[in-house]
């Protein structure tokens, strides 16, 4: 890509998009396009087509999506499939119609079957049923992969798909109802630490920046404690057998803590995506001798995993929370393992650098600042 080329980053303010925007700027790309949802509703096909016709981007990175953790995915099933299908259909089709040179579509490793082989190679896609809790989102992302693949084969476009593993980093979503597990644990441990230290100023400052269901820093202590308890952050009875304030604060975590997860620092994901835009084309993603072109998407991951229990304990230590972690085994675990096989992107020339311990430290430093 020429550094002067016009590059449209769809979803440039989210976790993924903001990391991509920063990476492109740092690499010297001077002509970046971004639109907030108030400026451009990507579910509006007419508005999207008009945007492409007027702005004429040469390259597109499609990072816009409706995303969330296990609770949000399982609760808002209709919204997750509808909104994601609409967004990607409009952007991908308009990119084709208006002659975009290359498009990068970002999906997720939740596209793989619930009982996929571990680690998960690209060619296990569509080999068995999906995890139920995020099935609508996964189906939408699979449709995006196949749309890119199909447009390439029929129209000769150069649209590539990458499937990042679980991401975390600056500008993550810390909404306790809708966030993914790692940012949710960071915030829960931070709020638990505020309670254990009786630091109501810090707790109220946190709620002012990110209210929980209308509860902000101006709310009463009773209302704040009630809302925190709803999300598993509890200041327990003073009749506890311990006299320590620390032991009176507990954090509830869904499931057994046994599921294994892989995490990738968002800025490294962005580096991999920009690398793909600069060095990888559709023809590089499959064997030209194959009669059927399938599974042209590319995993982006570390190939390393950690249990939810280990993750929670690592975050607890990094944050400085000294209370109790309580695993609610009545709640679902989700898929037990979701480890990517990053062999394909390794062969294409990219490797990760930041491991989970360093990433959590960077994440909490960013959050508190």
C-alpha atoms as one frame of an Amber mdcrd trajectory, in Angstrom:
protein
   0.000   0.000   0.000   1.179   3.479  -0.845   1.481   5.681   2.234  -0.623
   8.320   0.448  -3.427   5.868  -0.382  -6.869   6.507   1.071  -7.557   3.819
   3.697 -11.004   3.465   5.253 -11.064   1.842   8.710 -14.660   0.839   9.485
 -15.127   0.819  13.253 -12.090   2.988  13.925 -13.063   3.920  17.495 -13.435
   0.434  18.974 -10.858  -1.886  20.496  -9.831  -3.318  17.132 -10.303  -0.250
  14.966  -8.472   2.167  17.260  -5.481  -0.176  17.399  -5.489  -0.406  13.595
  -5.763   3.369  13.237  -2.831   3.942  15.592  -0.703   1.316  13.839  -1.395
   2.784  10.389  -0.526   6.276  11.631   2.692   5.035  13.202   3.652   3.413
   9.904   3.214   6.694   8.053  -0.187   6.309   6.397  -1.423   9.877   6.005
  -4.832   9.534   4.381  -7.004   7.612   6.843 -10.802   7.667   6.735 -13.010
   6.992   9.750 -16.678   7.594  10.498 -18.511   7.242  13.794 -21.886   5.503
  13.892 -23.521   8.942  14.134 -21.789   9.986  10.919 -22.332   6.746   8.998
 -24.700   3.919   9.925 -23.138   0.856   8.319 -26.475  -0.975   8.472 -27.864
   1.558   5.989 -26.988   0.232   2.517 -27.829   3.504   0.761 -25.661   5.560
   3.128 -22.746   3.137   2.805 -22.919   3.179  -1.006 -23.024   6.987  -0.992
 -19.985   7.124   1.306 -17.952   4.861  -1.002 -19.046   6.807  -4.085 -18.032
  10.142  -2.564 -14.866   9.184  -0.679 -13.526   6.507  -3.055 -11.290   4.635
  -0.548  -8.581   2.500  -2.182  -8.241   0.125   0.773 -10.743  -0.957   3.410
 -10.288  -2.577   6.807 -13.625  -3.860   8.093 -13.322  -3.860  11.883 -16.850
  -2.650  12.643 -19.053  -5.236  14.361 -21.473  -5.799  17.195 -19.410  -7.670
  19.781 -19.725  -8.826  23.369 -19.040 -11.576  25.877 -20.937 -14.762  26.615
 -23.813 -12.963  28.385 -24.412 -10.448  25.601 -24.053 -13.065  22.836 -26.551
 -15.389  24.476 -29.025 -12.615  25.373 -29.069 -10.494  22.207 -28.959 -13.326
  19.673 -31.155 -11.617  17.066 -29.227  -8.369  17.221 -25.867 -10.120  16.924
 -26.726 -11.981  13.728 -28.748  -9.196  12.077 -26.447  -6.257  12.782 -23.252
  -8.083  11.855 -24.710  -9.437   8.615 -25.983  -5.998   7.631 -22.707  -4.231
   8.400 -20.473  -6.642   6.520 -22.817  -7.156   3.561 -23.045  -3.408   2.939
 -19.328  -2.677   3.299 -18.054  -5.691   1.339 -20.519  -5.186  -1.515 -19.827
  -1.446  -1.754 -16.088  -2.169  -1.783 -16.658  -4.407  -4.815 -18.979  -1.971
  -6.597 -16.592   0.962  -6.160 -13.406  -0.860  -7.105 -11.551  -1.068  -3.781
  -8.074  -2.525  -4.379  -7.988  -4.638  -1.206 -10.290  -5.286   1.730  -9.473
  -6.935   5.042 -12.408  -8.522   6.889 -11.958  -9.221  10.600 -13.822 -12.130
  12.128 -13.255 -14.187  15.259 -12.090 -17.663  16.206 -15.590 -18.371  17.549
 -16.355 -19.381  13.947 -14.871 -22.794  14.702 -16.894 -25.796  15.917 -17.498
 -26.308  19.624 -15.507 -29.534  19.551 -12.868 -28.427  17.060  -9.434 -30.065
  17.206  -6.974 -28.158  19.392  -5.203 -26.086  18.277  -7.775 -25.076  15.630
  -6.520 -25.005  12.038  -8.351 -23.004   9.373  -9.589 -26.156   7.640 -11.757
 -27.278  10.573 -14.309 -24.587   9.679 -17.838 -25.976   9.154 -16.902 -29.521
  10.175 -19.368 -29.756  13.111 -21.789 -27.693  15.227 -20.916 -24.368  16.813
 -20.915 -23.347  20.470 -24.558 -22.492  21.207 -24.024 -19.307  23.219 -22.346
 -17.421  20.351 -23.794 -19.277  17.351 -25.566 -16.227  15.792 -22.397 -14.108
  15.876 -20.294 -16.980  14.538 -22.688 -17.621  11.644 -22.536 -13.951  10.678
 -18.737 -14.028  10.642 -18.663 -17.247   8.621 -20.955 -15.559   6.098 -18.455
 -12.686   5.888 -15.597 -15.074   5.143 -17.621 -16.795   2.434 -18.743 -13.486
   0.957 -15.127 -12.333   0.588 -14.131 -15.713  -0.803 -17.035 -15.798  -3.253
 -16.526 -12.240  -4.517 -12.856 -13.014  -5.106 -13.700 -16.104  -7.125 -16.517
 -14.527  -9.160 -15.390 -10.908  -9.517 -11.607 -11.096  -9.121 -11.521  -8.898
  -6.009  -8.701  -9.063  -3.476 -10.623  -9.439  -0.204  -8.918 -11.346   2.615
 -10.268 -12.508   5.976  -8.408 -12.771   9.248  -9.674 -14.476  12.408  -8.039
 -12.990  15.506  -8.179 -14.896  18.759  -9.585 -13.201  21.912  -8.328  -9.620
  21.935  -7.678  -7.167  24.740  -6.040  -3.770  25.020  -6.573   0.018  24.923
 -10.175   1.167  24.299 -11.586  -2.220  25.282 -15.221  -2.519  26.391 -15.437
  -2.503  30.202 -19.249  -2.620  30.408 -19.830  -5.420  32.924 -22.900  -6.691
  31.076 -21.420  -6.735  27.589 -17.640  -6.990  27.925 -15.441  -9.973  27.212
 -13.904 -11.928  30.062 -10.503 -10.227  30.337 -11.634  -6.564  30.489 -14.534
  -7.601  32.755 -12.075  -9.253  35.166  -9.780  -6.224  35.080 -12.625  -3.907
  36.024 -14.116  -6.270  38.614 -10.747  -6.632  40.328 -10.220  -2.867  40.229
 -13.628  -2.184  41.775 -13.013  -4.928  44.329  -9.701  -3.282  45.222 -11.474
   0.066  45.686 -13.925  -1.601  48.090 -11.220  -3.451  50.021  -9.327  -0.168
  50.488 -12.533   1.721  51.298 -11.498   4.083  48.495 -14.850   5.541  47.544
 -13.270   8.418  45.624 -11.619   6.005  43.195 -14.745   3.862  42.998 -16.954
   6.865  42.220 -14.444   8.128  39.646 -14.627   4.742  37.887 -18.438   4.819
  37.825 -18.462   8.404  36.544 -16.413   7.339  33.541 -18.387   4.145  32.930
 -21.764   4.008  34.737 -23.373   0.615  35.385 -27.041   0.609  34.399 -27.423
   4.297  35.286 -25.467   4.024  38.543 -22.635   6.567  38.516 -20.374   8.281
  41.025 -23.168  10.498  42.308 -25.302   7.537  43.396 -25.685   6.549  47.040
 -23.376   3.965  48.603 -26.372   1.659  49.013 -27.288   1.870  45.323 -23.671
   1.409  44.252 -23.171  -1.669  46.441 -26.459  -3.141  45.210 -25.483  -2.723
  41.561 -21.965  -4.068  42.112 -23.438  -7.103  43.851 -25.614  -7.776  40.800
 -22.410  -8.153  38.814 -20.690 -10.318  41.416 -18.641  -7.696  43.276 -19.696
  -8.140  46.888 -18.884  -6.458  50.154 -19.749  -9.395  52.400 -21.238  -9.414
  55.898 -19.141  -7.923  58.676 -19.811 -11.138  60.613 -17.136 -12.842  58.553
 -14.793 -15.054  60.544 -11.941 -12.773  59.498 -11.507  -9.253  60.820  -9.774
  -8.215  57.626 -11.693  -5.834  55.350  -9.910  -7.441  52.381 -11.427 -10.878
  52.967 -14.904  -9.328  53.112 -14.793  -8.426  49.412 -15.381 -11.170  46.848
 -15.670 -11.329  43.070 -17.908 -13.848  41.351 -16.787 -15.359  38.053 -19.053
 -17.392  35.787 -18.278 -21.095  35.401 -15.689 -23.410  36.855 -12.595 -21.493
  35.795 -11.417 -24.553  33.855 -11.939 -23.367  30.251  -8.725 -22.515  28.461
  -8.452 -19.315  26.453  -5.920 -17.633  24.205  -5.440 -13.861  24.304  -3.732
 -11.463  21.910  -2.765  -7.849  22.660  -4.902  -5.694  20.325  -1.987  -3.648
  19.001  -0.261  -6.857  17.942  -3.425  -7.908  16.136  -3.312  -4.523  14.381
   0.304  -5.106  13.391  -0.660  -8.484  11.919  -3.551  -6.937   9.975  -1.410
  -4.158   8.516   1.203  -6.773   7.648  -1.516  -8.724   5.805  -2.652  -5.615
   3.932   0.917  -4.874   2.858   2.187  -8.382   2.094  -0.632 -10.946   1.691
  -3.063 -11.294  -1.208  -5.988 -13.654  -1.738  -3.867 -15.891  -4.002  -1.476
 -16.471  -1.084  -4.193 -17.940   1.148  -4.843 -21.238  -0.638  -3.175 -23.876
  -2.758  -3.825 -23.046  -6.443  -3.785 -26.766  -7.244  -6.883 -27.389  -5.100
 -10.035 -28.034  -7.128 -12.167 -26.383  -4.460 -11.104 -23.088  -2.888 -12.043
 -23.168   0.798 -10.805 -21.910   4.151  -8.838 -18.997   2.739  -9.131 -17.094
   6.019  -6.082 -16.673   8.265  -5.883 -17.242  12.027  -4.148 -14.528  14.054
  -3.099 -15.770  17.462  -0.317 -16.695  19.837  -0.775 -20.466  19.919  -0.627
 -20.221  23.751  -3.484 -20.657  26.247  -4.331 -19.979  29.894  -7.246 -21.164
  32.060  -9.873 -18.640  33.159  -8.855 -19.416  36.761  -5.196 -18.674  36.033
  -6.199 -15.553  34.141  -8.325 -14.298  37.048  -5.522 -14.948  39.541  -2.965
 -13.196  37.319  -5.212 -10.148  36.984  -5.945 -10.186  40.727  -2.220 -10.095
  41.501  -1.490  -7.391  38.940  -4.337  -5.160  40.165  -3.571  -5.720  43.848
  -6.967  -7.069  44.854  -6.672  -9.181  48.023 -10.232 -10.489  48.362 -11.720
 -13.792  47.227 -12.402 -15.076  43.718 -15.594 -17.172  43.705 -16.421 -19.391
  40.722 -20.166 -19.853  40.159 -20.352 -23.378  38.768 -24.091 -23.014  38.096
 -23.224 -20.677  35.230 -22.059 -21.910  31.794 -18.403 -22.324  30.918 -18.792
 -21.977  27.183 -16.334 -23.826  24.977 -13.655 -25.577  27.058 -10.761 -24.817
  24.701 -10.335 -22.278  21.903  -6.693 -22.339  20.858  -5.766 -21.201  17.377
  -3.219 -22.811  15.133  -1.219 -19.793  13.845   0.932 -21.874  11.479  -0.514
 -20.252   8.361   0.317 -16.676   9.347   3.719 -17.823  10.631   4.417 -19.246
   7.180   3.303 -15.941   5.674   5.826 -14.083   7.842   4.194 -12.761  11.044
   4.693 -13.777  14.743   3.396 -12.285  18.022   5.718 -10.751  20.664   3.655
  -9.827  23.762   2.620 -12.637  26.142  -0.314 -12.490  28.559   1.529 -11.406
  31.736   3.062  -8.359  30.026  -0.233  -7.628  28.307  -2.253  -7.600  31.549
   0.221  -5.162  33.098  -0.094  -2.885  30.048  -3.879  -3.235  30.120  -4.268
  -2.251  33.767  -1.847   0.652  33.405  -3.928   1.921  30.492  -7.204   1.428
  32.385  -6.127   3.317  35.502  -4.760   6.212  33.451
